[in-house]
Amino acid sequence: MGRRLSFGAKAGWRDATQVRYYGLGIQSQPDDISRFRFKETYGDAHFALKPVSWFPIRGGVRYEIWDTKEGKGSDPSIETIYTPQTAPGLGADPHYVHSYLGAGFDTRPSPGYTRKGGLYYATLHDYNDTHGGTYSFQRLDVDLIQHIPLLRDNWVLVGRASGQTTLNDNDLIPYFMMPSLGSGSTLRAYSSYRFRDRHSLLFNAEFRWIPAIGLDMALFYDAGKVAARRDQLDFKGMKSDVGIGARF
């Protein structure tokens, strides 16, 4: 179709031995740290379609096998300080048929690196637990990004708003499948998976410039929160950070 349609497949396995868990909610405390270990085996088939250059549609089906175990390292293992009430799905090893479909508008010249244009995209995920359906759930992801070039693209203002929301608050979601904030691409001052809950909201702002060929500098500000209910995703009690970064 004139390079407008592509198909792909991939398979993989990973063993993460010291994943952090601090409890649920934006008010979780650093002293509540624990660790868990998970193994994931997965395989998927996916497609990408662009009926026109600015309208991407992507989807696929993925089979995921999760196996959780006692955490390694110096911090307590999760099962020693948390319960199924404070860590939903504790001890669960679900097998998922994970299907997803997304669509939106993309005016960026290149998805990997750009200094102008924007992305407005939403993806619906369906996780079907094949072992009894106990941990089945659906989630909607929304990502909004806009680049505003200044002075012939030498300076760029970048704004991003993103969110993940569980569609049914009665669904039982394992703690390790919940939306999270904290990492080099979300709340950059916080460790990975620092905050977890059923819903998340994130804002990023950057002022970027090019001091030399091949080098980007950026001043950035991040703010976000997680919440147990969708109506709690407001601007109160957000965690935030500010910093400077370099990208080659």
DOTORZA-473946 format. One line per 10 residues: number of its first residue (from 1); their letters; for each residue x, y, z of N, C-alpha, C. Coordinates in steps of 0.02 Angstrom, whole numbers, padded with zeros to 5 digits, always signed. Layout:
N
NUM	a	X/Y/Z/X/Y/Z/X/Y/Z | ...
end
This chain:
248
1	mgrrlsfgak	+00042/-00060/+00000/+00000/+00000/+00000/+00043/+00063/+00000 | +00095/+00063/-00042/+00138/+00122/-00046/+00172/+00139/+00020 | +00193/+00089/+00057/+00227/+00096/+00122/+00182/+00124/+00177 | +00118/+00119/+00168/+00073/+00145/+00219/+00054/+00091/+00270 | +00069/+00028/+00258/+00050/-00026/+00303/+00111/-00070/+00316 | +00122/-00086/+00379/+00177/-00131/+00396/+00154/-00179/+00451 | +00186/-00237/+00452/+00172/-00288/+00502/+00237/-00307/+00536 | +00231/-00330/+00598/+00290/-00352/+00634/+00273/-00403/+00687 | +00323/-00435/+00714/+00315/-00483/+00768/+00378/-00482/+00810 | +00370/-00497/+00874/+00427/-00501/+00918/+00412/-00547/+00976
11	agwrdatqvr	+00464/-00573/+01006/+00458/-00616/+01065/+00516/-00601/+01111 | +00506/-00612/+01175/+00559/-00597/+01222/+00548/-00626/+01290 | +00598/-00620/+01331/+00596/-00643/+01401/+00640/-00598/+01442 | +00617/-00581/+01502/+00658/-00540/+01546/+00650/-00564/+01618 | +00701/-00552/+01658/+00702/-00570/+01728/+00725/-00509/+01767 | +00679/-00474/+01800/+00695/-00415/+01840/+00695/-00435/+01913 | +00753/-00431/+01945/+00761/-00462/+02011/+00749/-00415/+02070 | +00753/-00348/+02059/+00749/-00302/+02115/+00705/-00242/+02097 | +00642/-00254/+02081/+00596/-00200/+02062/+00568/-00169/+02126 | +00566/-00102/+02127/+00544/-00067/+02188/+00468/-00065/+02193
21	yyglgiqsqp	+00444/-00068/+02255/+00373/-00057/+02270/+00369/-00019/+02336 | +00334/+00039/+02334/+00328/+00082/+02393/+00258/+00084/+02421 | +00213/+00043/+02396/+00143/+00050/+02413/+00106/+00090/+02361 | +00042/+00099/+02371/+00000/+00133/+02322/-00010/+00206/+02341 | -00022/+00248/+02290/-00042/+00316/+02302/+00015/+00366/+02300 | -00003/+00429/+02291/+00045/+00483/+02286/+00076/+00499/+02354 | +00045/+00477/+02409/+00071/+00491/+02475/+00115/+00434/+02502 | +00131/+00385/+02462/+00175/+00331/+02485/+00243/+00360/+02505 | +00275/+00328/+02553/+00336/+00355/+02583/+00398/+00315/+02562 | +00455/+00350/+02555/+00517/+00315/+02536/+00537/+00260/+02584
31	ddisrfrfke	+00521/+00268/+02648/+00539/+00217/+02698/+00500/+00153/+02690 | +00446/+00154/+02650/+00406/+00094/+02640/+00431/+00052/+02582 | +00492/+00061/+02562/+00519/+00025/+02504/+00523/-00050/+02516 | +00505/-00087/+02465/+00515/-00159/+02463/+00537/-00177/+02392 | +00554/-00240/+02383/+00574/-00263/+02316/+00536/-00326/+02298 | +00523/-00333/+02234/+00496/-00397/+02210/+00533/-00415/+02145 | +00526/-00477/+02127/+00557/-00503/+02066/+00503/-00528/+02020 | +00511/-00515/+01955/+00463/-00544/+01908/+00500/-00569/+01846 | +00471/-00621/+01818/+00493/-00647/+01754/+00435/-00640/+01705 | +00450/-00616/+01645/+00398/-00607/+01594/+00421/-00639/+01529
41	tygdahfalk	+00378/-00680/+01502/+00388/-00708/+01435/+00332/-00682/+01391 | +00350/-00658/+01331/+00298/-00627/+01290/+00312/-00639/+01216 | +00258/-00634/+01177/+00263/-00636/+01105/+00205/-00596/+01077 | +00217/-00559/+01023/+00163/-00519/+00996/+00168/-00513/+00920 | +00112/-00496/+00891/+00107/-00479/+00820/+00072/-00412/+00817 | +00099/-00366/+00776/+00072/-00298/+00775/+00072/-00270/+00705 | +00035/-00215/+00697/+00033/-00181/+00632/+00034/-00106/+00642 | +00053/-00070/+00590/+00050/+00003/+00589/+00023/+00025/+00521 | -00028/+00066/+00523/-00061/+00089/+00462/-00064/+00165/+00462 | -00046/+00195/+00406/-00053/+00267/+00396/-00094/+00280/+00333
51	pvswfpirgg	-00160/+00286/+00340/-00201/+00303/+00282/-00178/+00368/+00249 | -00158/+00416/+00291/-00124/+00476/+00270/-00065/+00486/+00317 | -00018/+00529/+00298/+00045/+00533/+00335/+00036/+00556/+00407 | -00016/+00595/+00422/-00024/+00623/+00489/-00074/+00585/+00532 | -00098/+00527/+00508/-00149/+00490/+00545/-00126/+00418/+00556 | -00086/+00405/+00608/-00063/+00337/+00621/-00114/+00295/+00659 | -00118/+00232/+00640/-00159/+00183/+00675/-00114/+00123/+00691 | -00112/+00103/+00753/-00069/+00047/+00772/-00109/+00000/+00817 | -00094/-00064/+00811/-00128/-00113/+00852/-00090/-00178/+00853 | -00113/-00224/+00894/-00081/-00289/+00898/-00111/-00333/+00951
61	vryeiwdtke	-00086/-00394/+00953/-00105/-00443/+01004/-00042/-00472/+01033 | -00041/-00478/+01098/+00019/-00499/+01134/+00000/-00550/+01187 | +00040/-00603/+01194/+00030/-00651/+01247/+00085/-00642/+01299 | +00064/-00632/+01362/+00112/-00617/+01415/+00104/-00667/+01472 | +00159/-00695/+01493/+00160/-00741/+01551/+00201/-00707/+01606 | +00169/-00692/+01662/+00202/-00659/+01719/+00214/-00709/+01775 | +00272/-00705/+01806/+00290/-00749/+01861/+00325/-00706/+01913 | +00292/-00693/+01970/+00320/-00651/+02022/+00351/-00694/+02077 | +00405/-00668/+02106/+00443/-00705/+02156/+00468/-00658/+02211 | +00500/-00687/+02260/+00530/-00649/+02314/+00584/-00603/+02287
71	gkgsdpsiet	+00583/-00540/+02310/+00631/-00491/+02286/+00701/-00503/+02312 | +00751/-00484/+02273/+00820/-00489/+02292/+00845/-00422/+02318 | +00905/-00421/+02347/+00935/-00359/+02369/+00929/-00348/+02444 | +00952/-00289/+02467/+00955/-00274/+02538/+00888/-00251/+02567 | +00843/-00226/+02525/+00778/-00204/+02550/+00732/-00264/+02563 | +00681/-00256/+02606/+00635/-00312/+02619/+00600/-00335/+02556 | +00586/-00400/+02553/+00546/-00426/+02498/+00473/-00407/+02510 | +00437/-00396/+02456/+00370/-00366/+02460/+00323/-00404/+02506 | +00326/-00471/+02506/+00277/-00509/+02545/+00289/-00505/+02620 | +00347/-00478/+02642/+00362/-00473/+02713/+00331/-00411/+02745
81	iytpqtapgl	+00311/-00361/+02705/+00283/-00300/+02735/+00217/-00279/+02702 | +00197/-00312/+02647/+00134/-00294/+02614/+00088/-00355/+02612 | +00024/-00340/+02604/-00028/-00391/+02601/-00067/-00384/+02536 | -00112/-00431/+02519/-00152/-00422/+02458/-00196/-00359/+02460 | -00208/-00331/+02519/-00246/-00269/+02523/-00203/-00209/+02505 | -00140/-00209/+02526/-00095/-00152/+02512/-00054/-00162/+02449 | -00051/-00223/+02424/-00018/-00239/+02360/-00065/-00286/+02322 | -00116/-00260/+02289/-00166/-00302/+02256/-00133/-00353/+02209 | -00158/-00414/+02211/-00130/-00466/+02168/-00064/-00494/+02193 | -00048/-00483/+02257/+00014/-00509/+02284/+00017/-00585/+02276
91	gadphyvhsy	+00070/-00609/+02245/+00077/-00680/+02232/+00045/-00704/+02168 | +00012/-00658/+02131/-00022/-00678/+02069/+00027/-00688/+02012 | +00013/-00736/+01969/+00053/-00750/+01910/+00007/-00754/+01849 | -00021/-00698/+01828/-00071/-00700/+01774/-00040/-00714/+01706 | -00081/-00743/+01662/-00064/-00751/+01592/-00114/-00709/+01553 | -00089/-00662/+01513/-00133/-00615/+01479/-00132/-00624/+01404 | -00191/-00618/+01374/-00196/-00601/+01304/-00208/-00526/+01302 | -00157/-00490/+01281/-00158/-00417/+01284/-00167/-00391/+01212 | -00226/-00363/+01199/-00239/-00333/+01134/-00241/-00257/+01143 | -00220/-00221/+01091/-00218/-00148/+01096/-00229/-00118/+01027
101	lgagfdtrps	-00258/-00058/+01028/-00272/-00021/+00966/-00267/+00053/+00982 | -00229/+00089/+00941/-00220/+00160/+00952/-00225/+00199/+00888 | -00244/+00263/+00894/-00249/+00307/+00836/-00241/+00379/+00860 | -00223/+00422/+00813/-00215/+00493/+00831/-00190/+00534/+00773 | -00161/+00591/+00791/-00135/+00638/+00742/-00061/+00649/+00757 | -00020/+00646/+00705/+00052/+00653/+00713/+00080/+00698/+00658 | +00100/+00759/+00676/+00127/+00806/+00627/+00202/+00814/+00635 | +00235/+00771/+00673/+00308/+00775/+00681/+00343/+00750/+00618 | +00398/+00781/+00598/+00435/+00756/+00540/+00465/+00686/+00552 | +00482/+00672/+00616/+00511/+00607/+00633/+00490/+00589/+00704
111	pgytrkggly	+00468/+00528/+00716/+00448/+00509/+00784/+00507/+00507/+00833 | +00566/+00487/+00809/+00622/+00478/+00853/+00653/+00543/+00878 | +00658/+00592/+00835/+00687/+00656/+00854/+00656/+00711/+00811 | +00629/+00761/+00844/+00597/+00815/+00807/+00602/+00880/+00845 | +00597/+00935/+00810/+00598/+01001/+00841/+00536/+01042/+00823 | +00488/+01009/+00791/+00425/+01042/+00776/+00371/+00990/+00767 | +00309/+01012/+00766/+00253/+00966/+00758/+00228/+00939/+00824 | +00178/+00897/+00821/+00148/+00870/+00881/+00119/+00801/+00872 | +00104/+00770/+00927/+00073/+00703/+00928/+00014/+00705/+00976 | -00044/+00683/+00952/-00104/+00679/+00993/-00132/+00608/+00983
121	yatlhdyndt	-00123/+00565/+01033/-00131/+00494/+01022/-00165/+00462/+01082 | -00209/+00413/+01068/-00242/+00374/+01120/-00239/+00300/+01103 | -00229/+00259/+01154/-00225/+00186/+01144/-00268/+00151/+01196 | -00309/+00105/+01173/-00350/+00064/+01216/-00318/-00005/+01224 | -00308/-00025/+01287/-00277/-00090/+01302/-00329/-00134/+01335 | -00331/-00197/+01314/-00374/-00247/+01345/-00329/-00304/+01369 | -00328/-00315/+01435/-00289/-00370/+01465/-00338/-00424/+01487 | -00338/-00479/+01452/-00383/-00535/+01466/-00344/-00590/+01503 | -00358/-00598/+01567/-00325/-00649/+01607/-00352/-00717/+01588 | -00311/-00758/+01558/-00334/-00824/+01533/-00340/-00876/+01588
131	hggtysfqrl	-00316/-00860/+01649/-00322/-00906/+01705/-00379/-00884/+01751 | -00440/-00891/+01726/-00499/-00877/+01766/-00527/-00807/+01761 | -00490/-00762/+01730/-00515/-00694/+01721/-00513/-00650/+01782 | -00481/-00672/+01836/-00481/-00634/+01898/-00448/-00566/+01889 | -00395/-00563/+01850/-00356/-00501/+01844/-00365/-00468/+01775 | -00421/-00479/+01743/-00435/-00446/+01679/-00452/-00373/+01691 | -00430/-00330/+01646/-00446/-00259/+01651/-00433/-00225/+01584 | -00458/-00164/+01579/-00447/-00122/+01520/-00418/-00055/+01542 | -00375/-00026/+01500/-00343/+00037/+01516/-00339/+00081/+01454 | -00348/+00145/+01464/-00342/+00194/+01410/-00281/+00238/+01423
141	dvdliqhipl	-00236/+00242/+01373/-00177/+00285/+01376/-00186/+00343/+01328 | -00171/+00403/+01351/-00175/+00463/+01310/-00108/+00500/+01314 | -00082/+00521/+01256/-00019/+00557/+01253/-00026/+00617/+01207 | -00013/+00676/+01233/-00018/+00739/+01196/+00049/+00775/+01200 | +00081/+00786/+01142/+00147/+00818/+01140/+00146/+00872/+01086 | +00174/+00930/+01102/+00179/+00984/+01052/+00248/+01016/+01057 | +00281/+01024/+00998/+00345/+01059/+00993/+00334/+01127/+00959 | +00360/+01179/+00989/+00354/+01246/+00962/+00424/+01273/+00948 | +00445/+01276/+00885/+00513/+01300/+00869/+00518/+01376/+00874 | +00576/+01399/+00895/+00591/+01470/+00900/+00657/+01484/+00865
151	lrdnwvlvgr	+00663/+01540/+00832/+00725/+01561/+00799/+00753/+01506/+00754 | +00715/+01488/+00704/+00736/+01438/+00654/+00754/+01371/+00687 | +00715/+01350/+00735/+00723/+01286/+00769/+00783/+01282/+00815 | +00820/+01337/+00826/+00876/+01334/+00872/+00852/+01325/+00944 | +00797/+01355/+00961/+00765/+01346/+01025/+00697/+01313/+01014 | +00677/+01271/+01061/+00613/+01236/+01054/+00579/+01233/+01122 | +00516/+01250/+01124/+00474/+01238/+01182/+00435/+01174/+01171 | +00436/+01130/+01220/+00402/+01065/+01215/+00354/+01057/+01274 | +00292/+01041/+01259/+00244/+01027/+01312/+00214/+00958/+01302 | +00204/+00923/+01357/+00176/+00856/+01353/+00127/+00846/+01410
161	asgqttlndn	+00071/+00815/+01395/+00023/+00792/+01445/+00005/+00720/+01429 | +00007/+00678/+01478/-00009/+00607/+01467/-00045/+00579/+01527 | -00083/+00527/+01514/-00120/+00495/+01568/-00135/+00424/+01552 | -00144/+00384/+01605/-00165/+00315/+01600/-00223/+00305/+01649 | -00278/+00277/+01625/-00336/+00269/+01668/-00367/+00201/+01659 | -00380/+00168/+01715/-00414/+00104/+01715/-00489/+00117/+01704 | -00519/+00082/+01658/-00588/+00099/+01638/-00639/+00076/+01689 | -00626/+00024/+01726/-00674/-00001/+01776/-00639/-00004/+01844 | -00661/+00038/+01890/-00629/+00040/+01955/-00643/-00022/+01997 | -00687/-00066/+01975/-00701/-00128/+02011/-00655/-00185/+01990
171	dlipyfmmps	-00618/-00175/+01936/-00571/-00228/+01914/-00514/-00235/+01963 | -00491/-00296/+01972/-00434/-00310/+02015/-00371/-00312/+01972 | -00327/-00264/+01983/-00267/-00257/+01943/-00206/-00273/+01986 | -00163/-00319/+01966/-00103/-00332/+02004/-00060/-00268/+02011 | -00029/-00260/+02068/+00010/-00200/+02082/+00064/-00188/+02029 | +00092/-00241/+02001/+00146/-00232/+01952/+00121/-00214/+01883 | +00054/-00214/+01873/+00025/-00193/+01809/-00005/-00123/+01812 | -00003/-00092/+01870/-00035/-00027/+01878/+00007/+00028/+01845 | -00024/+00083/+01823/+00014/+00141/+01799/+00062/+00165/+01853 | +00119/+00191/+01832/+00169/+00214/+01880/+00202/+00277/+01854
181	lgsgstlray	+00229/+00315/+01901/+00269/+00375/+01886/+00334/+00371/+01924 | +00385/+00401/+01893/+00452/+00399/+01921/+00497/+00360/+01874 | +00542/+00397/+01840/+00590/+00368/+01793/+00620/+00425/+01753 | +00667/+00409/+01710/+00698/+00460/+01668/+00653/+00489/+01615 | +00593/+00461/+01606/+00548/+00487/+01555/+00481/+00510/+01584 | +00474/+00509/+01651/+00412/+00534/+01682/+00429/+00588/+01734 | +00430/+00570/+01798/+00454/+00615/+01850/+00528/+00601/+01860 | +00570/+00644/+01830/+00641/+00627/+01823/+00682/+00632/+01887 | +00655/+00663/+01940/+00692/+00666/+02004/+00677/+00606/+02048 | +00631/+00562/+02027/+00610/+00507/+02069/+00631/+00441/+02037
191	ssyrfrdrhs	+00644/+00392/+02080/+00666/+00326/+02056/+00610/+00292/+02017 | +00628/+00243/+01978/+00580/+00207/+01937/+00525/+00175/+01980 | +00463/+00180/+01957/+00404/+00151/+01990/+00392/+00181/+02059 | +00415/+00243/+02070/+00408/+00273/+02137/+00335/+00278/+02159 | +00290/+00294/+02114/+00219/+00302/+02131/+00178/+00256/+02085 | +00132/+00219/+02116/+00088/+00174/+02078/+00016/+00181/+02101 | -00030/+00174/+02055/-00101/+00170/+02072/-00140/+00155/+02009 | -00206/+00157/+02013/-00249/+00136/+01958/-00252/+00188/+01902 | -00235/+00251/+01917/-00238/+00305/+01868/-00177/+00350/+01877 | -00154/+00380/+01822/-00096/+00425/+01826/-00106/+00484/+01779
201	llfnaefrwi	-00075/+00540/+01798/-00076/+00601/+01759/-00007/+00633/+01762 | +00018/+00655/+01704/+00086/+00681/+01700/+00090/+00741/+01654 | +00128/+00792/+01675/+00143/+00850/+01633/+00218/+00860/+01630 | +00244/+00873/+01571/+00315/+00889/+01561/+00320/+00953/+01520 | +00368/+00994/+01535/+00383/+01053/+01495/+00459/+01058/+01488 | +00482/+01074/+01427/+00553/+01080/+01414/+00568/+01143/+01373 | +00624/+01173/+01387/+00653/+01225/+01345/+00719/+01197/+01319 | +00723/+01183/+01254/+00781/+01150/+01224/+00819/+01197/+01179 | +00885/+01188/+01177/+00927/+01226/+01130/+00986/+01183/+01109 | +01019/+01204/+01055/+01075/+01166/+01027/+01139/+01207/+01037
211	paigldmalf	+01181/+01190/+01085/+01245/+01225/+01094/+01299/+01202/+01044 | +01292/+01142/+01017/+01341/+01115/+00969/+01306/+01062/+00927 | +01335/+01047/+00869/+01306/+00997/+00825/+01305/+00929/+00861 | +01247/+00898/+00861/+01240/+00832/+00893/+01225/+00835/+00967 | +01219/+00895/+00995/+01207/+00902/+01067/+01145/+00945/+01079 | +01099/+00919/+01118/+01041/+00957/+01142/+01048/+00970/+01217 | +01031/+01030/+01237/+01024/+01045/+01308/+00951/+01060/+01322 | +00928/+01047/+01383/+00858/+01057/+01399/+00849/+01075/+01473 | +00813/+01128/+01485/+00785/+01142/+01551/+00716/+01109/+01554 | +00701/+01074/+01608/+00637/+01038/+01609/+00602/+01046/+01677
221	ydagkvaarr	+00537/+01037/+01673/+00494/+01037/+01733/+00444/+00980/+01724 | +00436/+00940/+01776/+00389/+00884/+01775/+00341/+00891/+01834 | +00279/+00870/+01824/+00230/+00868/+01878/+00181/+00812/+01864 | +00163/+00774/+01915/+00117/+00719/+01904/+00091/+00691/+01969 | +00041/+00647/+01962/+00014/+00613/+02020/-00019/+00548/+01998 | -00029/+00503/+02046/-00068/+00442/+02036/-00127/+00445/+02084 | -00180/+00407/+02068/-00239/+00410/+02109/-00277/+00344/+02104 | -00315/+00329/+02157/-00355/+00268/+02158/-00418/+00275/+02117 | -00444/+00336/+02109/-00504/+00348/+02071/-00492/+00403/+02019 | -00528/+00399/+01964/-00517/+00447/+01909/-00533/+00518/+01930
231	dqldfkgmks	-00584/+00527/+01973/-00602/+00594/+01993/-00552/+00626/+02040 | -00501/+00588/+02061/-00447/+00616/+02102/-00389/+00642/+02061 | -00393/+00636/+01994/-00339/+00660/+01951/-00348/+00735/+01940 | -00329/+00773/+01991/-00332/+00846/+01987/-00262/+00874/+01998 | -00257/+00939/+02009/-00193/+00971/+02016/-00170/+00977/+02089 | -00207/+00946/+02135/-00189/+00949/+02206/-00141/+00893/+02224 | -00090/+00909/+02262/-00044/+00859/+02288/+00002/+00828/+02236 | +00014/+00863/+02181/+00059/+00836/+02130/+00131/+00837/+02155 | +00169/+00787/+02133/+00241/+00787/+02143/+00274/+00820/+02082 | +00327/+00858/+02094/+00358/+00894/+02038/+00433/+00895/+02046
241	dvgigarf	+00467/+00914/+01992/+00539/+00922/+01992/+00560/+00969/+01937 | +00620/+00995/+01942/+00648/+01039/+01892/+00722/+01020/+01883 | +00748/+01026/+01822/+00818/+01006/+01812/+00843/+01028/+01744 | +00904/+01007/+01729/+00936/+01020/+01665/+00966/+00955/+01640 | +00962/+00945/+01574/+00987/+00883/+01545/+01024/+00896/+01480 | +01064/+00847/+01461/+01099/+00848/+01397/+01084/+00784/+01359 | +01074/+00791/+01293/+01059/+00734/+01251/+01107/+00735/+01191 | +01136/+00680/+01176/+01180/+00674/+01118/+01143/+00638/+01061
end
